[in-house]
Amino acid sequence: MAWYDKYLTVYGRPLSEVPADVIDGARGRLAAMQSDSPQVSVVIIAHNEETRLSACLWSLSDMQTGYPLEIIGVDNNSDDGTARVYEAFGVRCIAEKRQSPGHARRCGLDNSRGKYHFFIDADTMYPARYIDLMMGRLGRDGVACVGTFWSFYPDARHSRLQLAVFELIRDTFLFLQHFKRPELCVRGMTFAFRADSAREVGIRTDIRRGEDGSLALGLKRYGRIDFLYSRHARVVTGYGTLNESSMFQSLLKRVKIQGRALLGMFHTKEHYEDSEDNIIR
């Protein structure tokens, strides 16, 4: 069995269908993790994630870490039962009515106390050693932020073999890209950084996507962007970015997009122009 298989038993299910013993057990473990003097802030953002948030919180409750934590949830203008899931699992929930990942992440940063800050996405499941492995890199001198790779869970439309081929190609490209343009390899669901530096840089709220990479780009003046390649730190997420009818179509689309960037990835870049369709008016 994969480490995430048990979390998939509640992934995609509303709170009413999550077994009471799962909720009670996770709630107790999450409460035991909370520290009055946190060194690390773990902040989950969610917009209409009632059916996936339980799996995320269950995985976080199994985290094996030696760092004092605070675990905070942000409900980003949801109109489903997202807030009730946070409440059921005993996680402090902050409401952010301005809807966008940037607003949600900024809200979390503004309300956190830890020296180190972890972005967590509600549709993602995290392995038990994730925090400590990421902190092993983030705590090094000269490191401003850390990212890692991610996988998708297999289902009826995406076999383990298809996913393995897809991820091998994608991971190889990201590995090569990170030498000169590491900010383009960062994804918000697998991103941790020093909170004081991030507050100096600021999180953009005027764009629909890319607030994570923009923050990483700004953090480069405080230190390098490091990456962790351990399989033990690889998170598992859903298919929000793979909407095509097949994995083959997903792969073709990404090869076409990334092919245009092959030459550019061998040169550093300090500024990126915003596309018009990404600006929030």
Secondary structure, 3 states (H helix, E strand, C coil): CCCCHHHHCCCCCCHHHCCHHHHHHHHHHHHHHECCCCCEEEEEEECCCHHHHHHHHHHHHCCCCCCCEEEEEEECCCCCCHHHHHHHCCCEEEECCCCCHHHHHHHHHHCCCCCEEEEEECCEECCCCHHHHHHHHHCCCCEEEEEECEEECCCCCCCHHHHHHHHHHHHHHHHHHCCCCHHHHCCHHHEEEEHHHHHHHCCCCCECCCHHHHHHHHHHHHCEEEEECCHHHCEEECCCCCCCCCHHHHHHHHHHHHHCCCCHHHCCCCCCCCCHHHECC
